[in-house]
Amino acid sequence: MATTVLDRARAGDGEAFRELTDPYRRELQLHCYRMLGSVQDAEDMVQETLLAAWRGLDRFEERASVRSWLHAIATNRCLNALRDAGRRPAAVASYPWSAPPPEPTRRTEPMRLQPYPDALLDDLPDAAPGPEARYEAREALALAFVAGLQRLPPRQRAVLVLRDVLGYPAAQAAGMLAVSEVSANSALQRARATLATQPPAAGRDSAPAPRSARERQLTTRFADAFEAADADRLVALLTEDAWLTMPPEPLEYQGHAAIAEFFQTRPWWGGQAPSLVPTRANNQPAFGYYRADPHAPVTRAIIVLTLAGGKICAITRFGDDNLFPHFGLPPTPQHRP
């Protein structure tokens, strides 16, 4: 009988193991990102998943595919991480406000969330989700959807991703989580009900096509207004109910008046004019933000835009400049093309 790749991997052949698992590595990272909301944590969890798979090859009985076996390991590793407060400290507000910000429209719990660079999607295999999936690939990566997932309890989050994003049948998803099918279905219904109350990935159906001329025109107008520190021009590009959020900050601003007041009173536009460098995150237009200060290092952030029709319905700012290498962004600003 011919020796298979799995046989060679079980015999300790590292190259065979990589051949067996590498086709799923990027998909696993995206799965862990949905579970954890962090690109950096997702990569760590992929490493843990592959190590657990290497050590557990002898227990892989081939009753399921390698893909679903790896998804099961990754899901349970993520659940362990979410339960382990020592490894995953609670998100805390971190922006060094030089002056108190305006009163927000609402306050929420601080949320650990990072944007996902589109550059990491380039080598993602075109694996169609199972027939029971409810979300298309683009919608399942939208920033609003991932933020909604982070508000779910861990078990509900896991079963919703396995069922509605990856499309695993109910019995298989329950088996991957080592719970009864009744328990899994109950968790799924609660998760769906909670997500239904969250702000939707607004305007996804009516948003301009990614990288289209309409999208470029709108985002260029945003960048021009932002770099000119022109709040009137900026809010004119927003829907009436647009949101401004800054994870993990618990402050959220909705509507033209609230967002205009925030920008007009913030140091984002103080001193030297800020610069924006285009990038993409979560299949949405985004910018690397830079503001020079002669007395301090360059302030950097990632700004992600959610579009609805010909308007912007959400601006999300991430102040963690450790993300810049993941986006291939330079350490200092460059002129926009």
C-alpha positions in Angstrom: 0.0 0.0 0.0 1.3 3.4 -0.9 2.5 5.7 1.9 0.3 8.8 2.2 1.2 12.3 3.3 -0.6 11.6 6.6 1.4 8.4 7.1 4.7 10.3 6.6 3.5 13.0 9.0 2.6 10.5 11.6 6.1 9.0 11.2 7.6 12.4 12.2 8.1 13.9 8.8 7.8 17.7 9.4 7.7 18.5 5.7 4.8 16.1 5.2 3.0 17.7 8.2 3.4 21.2 6.6 2.1 19.8 3.3 -0.9 18.4 5.1 -1.7 21.7 7.1 -0.3 24.6 5.1 -3.3 24.8 2.8 -5.4 25.7 5.8 -3.1 28.0 7.7 -4.5 31.3 6.4 -8.1 30.1 6.8 -7.3 29.1 10.4 -5.9 32.6 11.1 -9.0 34.2 9.8 -11.2 31.8 11.9 -9.2 32.6 15.0 -9.4 36.3 14.2 -13.2 36.1 14.1 -13.1 34.3 17.5 -10.6 36.6 19.2 -10.9 40.0 17.3 -7.1 40.3 17.2 -4.7 39.7 14.3 -1.8 39.1 16.7 -3.7 36.8 19.0 -5.0 34.9 15.9 -1.5 34.2 14.7 -0.5 33.0 18.2 -3.5 30.7 18.2 -2.7 29.2 14.8 0.8 28.3 16.1 -0.9 26.6 19.1 -3.3 24.8 16.9 -0.6 23.4 14.6 1.5 22.3 17.6 -1.5 20.5 19.1 -2.2 18.9 15.7 1.4 17.7 15.4 1.2 16.2 18.8 -2.2 14.7 18.2 -1.8 13.2 14.8 -2.0 9.6 16.1 -5.5 10.4 17.5 -6.7 11.7 14.1 -9.0 9.0 13.0 -9.9 10.4 9.5 -13.6 10.3 10.2 -13.6 14.0 9.4 -11.5 16.0 6.9 -8.2 17.5 7.9 -9.8 20.9 7.5 -12.6 20.3 10.0 -10.2 18.6 12.4 -8.0 21.7 12.4 -11.0 23.9 12.8 -12.1 21.9 15.8 -8.7 22.3 17.4 -8.5 26.0 16.7 -12.0 26.7 18.0 -11.3 25.0 21.3 -7.9 26.7 21.7 -9.6 30.0 21.1 -12.3 29.1 23.7 -9.6 28.3 26.2 -7.9 31.6 25.5 -11.1 33.5 26.0 -11.7 31.8 29.3 -8.2 32.4 30.6 -8.2 35.9 32.1 -4.5 35.6 32.7 -3.6 35.2 29.1 -6.2 37.5 27.8 -6.5 40.6 30.0 -9.7 42.7 29.8 -9.6 45.5 27.2 -9.0 48.9 28.7 -9.3 52.4 27.4 -5.8 53.5 26.3 -6.0 56.8 24.4 -3.9 59.5 26.2 -6.5 62.3 26.2 -4.8 65.7 26.5 -8.2 67.1 27.4 -11.5 65.5 28.3 -13.4 64.4 25.1 -16.9 65.7 24.4 -19.8 63.8 26.0 -20.4 60.7 23.8 -23.7 59.6 22.4 -23.3 56.4 24.4 -20.7 54.5 26.5 -20.0 50.8 26.1 -17.7 48.3 27.7 -14.1 48.5 26.4 -13.7 46.0 23.6 -10.5 44.3 22.4 -10.7 44.6 18.6 -8.2 45.0 15.8 -8.7 45.5 12.0 -7.7 42.6 9.7 -5.4 43.6 6.8 -6.7 42.7 3.4 -3.1 41.9 2.4 -3.5 38.7 4.4 -6.5 37.7 2.2 -4.4 37.5 -1.0 -3.3 33.9 -0.4 -6.5 32.7 1.2 -7.8 29.6 -0.6 -11.2 30.1 -2.3 -12.9 27.5 0.0 -16.7 27.8 -0.3 -18.5 27.6 3.1 -20.8 24.8 3.8 -24.4 24.8 2.6 -25.7 26.0 6.0 -23.6 29.2 6.0 -25.7 32.4 6.4 -23.0 34.9 5.7 -21.0 35.5 2.5 -17.2 35.8 2.9 -17.2 39.6 2.6 -20.0 40.1 5.1 -18.4 37.6 7.6 -15.2 39.7 7.7 -16.9 43.1 7.9 -15.7 45.1 10.9 -19.2 45.5 12.3 -19.8 41.8 12.2 -16.5 41.0 13.9 -17.3 43.6 16.6 -20.7 42.0 17.1 -19.0 38.6 17.6 -16.8 40.0 20.3 -19.9 40.9 22.3 -21.1 37.3 22.4 -20.2 34.8 25.1 -17.4 32.5 24.0 -19.6 29.4 23.4 -22.2 31.3 21.5 -19.5 33.0 19.4 -18.0 29.6 18.5 -21.1 27.9 17.5 -22.3 30.9 15.4 -19.0 31.0 13.5 -18.9 27.3 12.9 -22.6 27.2 11.7 -23.3 30.5 10.1 -19.9 31.5 8.7 -18.2 28.1 8.0 -21.5 26.3 7.3 -20.9 23.1 9.4 -24.0 21.0 10.0 -25.5 21.1 13.4 -24.3 17.7 14.5 -20.8 18.3 13.3 -20.5 21.7 15.0 -21.8 20.2 18.2 -19.2 17.4 18.0 -16.4 19.9 17.4 -17.4 21.7 20.6 -18.0 18.4 22.6 -21.6 19.4 23.5 -25.0 18.0 22.6 -26.7 19.1 19.5 -29.5 20.5 21.6 -27.1 22.7 23.5 -25.3 23.9 20.4 -28.6 24.8 18.7 -29.7 26.7 21.8 -26.5 28.7 21.9 -26.8 29.4 18.2 -30.3 30.8 18.6 -29.2 33.1 21.5 -26.2 34.3 19.4 -28.4 35.1 16.4 -30.9 37.0 18.6 -28.1 39.0 20.1 -26.5 39.8 16.8 -29.8 41.0 15.5 -29.9 43.8 18.1 -26.4 45.0 17.1 -25.7 47.8 14.6 -25.6 45.9 11.2 -22.7 46.0 8.8 -24.6 49.0 7.5 -25.1 49.4 3.8 -23.1 46.3 2.8 -25.5 45.6 0.0 -25.5 49.2 -1.3 -21.9 50.0 -0.7 -19.7 50.6 -3.7 -17.8 47.6 -4.9 -14.4 47.2 -3.3 -11.7 49.1 -5.1 -14.2 50.6 -7.5 -14.1 54.1 -8.9 -17.1 55.1 -6.7 -15.3 53.8 -3.6 -12.0 55.6 -4.5 -13.9 58.9 -5.2 -15.6 58.8 -1.8 -12.5 57.8 0.2 -10.4 60.4 -1.6 -12.9 63.1 -0.6 -12.7 61.9 3.0 -8.9 62.0 3.0 -8.9 65.5 1.5 -11.3 66.8 4.1 -9.5 65.0 6.9 -6.1 66.3 5.9 -7.5 69.8 5.5 -9.1 69.6 9.0 -12.4 70.6 7.5 -15.1 69.2 9.7 -17.9 70.6 7.6 -16.7 68.8 4.5 -16.0 65.6 6.4 -19.5 65.3 8.0 -21.1 66.1 4.7 -19.7 62.7 3.5 -21.5 60.9 6.4 -24.9 59.4 6.7 -27.2 61.1 9.2 -26.8 58.2 11.6 -23.1 57.6 11.1 -21.0 56.3 14.0 -17.5 57.2 15.2 -15.8 54.6 17.4 -12.3 54.0 18.7 -11.8 50.5 20.2 -11.0 49.8 22.9 -12.3 53.2 24.0 -15.9 52.9 25.4 -16.9 56.2 23.8 -19.1 56.3 20.8 -20.4 59.3 18.8 -23.4 59.2 16.4 -24.6 61.8 14.0 -23.2 64.9 12.3 -23.3 67.2 15.3 -21.6 64.7 17.7 -18.9 63.7 15.2 -18.2 67.3 14.2 -17.8 68.3 17.8 -15.4 65.5 18.5 -13.1 66.3 15.6 -13.2 70.0 16.2 -12.0 69.5 19.8 -9.4 66.8 19.3 -5.7 67.1 18.9 -5.9 64.9 15.7 -5.9 68.2 13.8 -3.7 70.2 16.2 -0.2 71.4 15.2 1.0 70.0 11.9 -1.6 68.7 9.5 -2.2 64.9 9.6 -1.5 62.6 6.7 -3.4 59.6 5.5 -2.0 56.7 3.5 -4.5 54.4 1.8 -4.7 50.7 2.8 -7.5 48.2 3.3 -8.9 46.3 6.3 -11.8 43.8 6.6 -12.6 44.2 2.9 -13.2 47.9 3.6 -11.3 51.1 2.7 -8.9 52.2 5.4 -6.0 54.6 6.0 -2.8 54.7 8.0 -3.0 58.0 10.0 0.1 60.0 10.9 0.5 63.3 12.8 3.9 64.7 13.3 4.8 66.5 16.6 8.2 68.2 17.0 8.2 67.3 20.7 7.1 63.6 20.4 7.2 60.6 18.1 4.8 60.5 15.2 1.3 59.6 16.3 -0.1 56.8 14.2 -3.4 55.0 13.9 -5.5 52.9 11.5 -8.8 54.4 10.4 -11.4 52.1 8.8 -14.4 53.3 6.8 -17.7 51.5 6.4 -19.7 52.7 3.4 -23.4 52.8 2.6 -24.3 53.8 -0.9 -22.5 57.1 -1.6 -21.9 57.9 2.0 -19.7 56.8 5.0 -21.8 55.2 7.8 -19.0 54.4 10.2 -15.5 55.7 11.1 -13.5 53.3 13.3 -10.1 54.4 14.7 -7.5 52.0 16.1 -4.7 53.6 18.0 -2.4 50.5 18.2 0.5 51.4 15.9 2.0 47.9 16.3 -0.5 47.0 13.6 1.4 49.0 10.9 3.7 46.2 9.8 0.8 43.9 9.3 -0.6 46.4 6.8 2.7 47.1 5.1 2.5 50.7 6.1 5.6 52.8 6.3 6.8 54.2 9.7 6.5 57.7 8.5 3.9 59.2 6.1 4.1 59.2 2.3 2.1 61.2 -0.1 -1.1 59.7 -1.4 -1.1 58.8 -5.1 
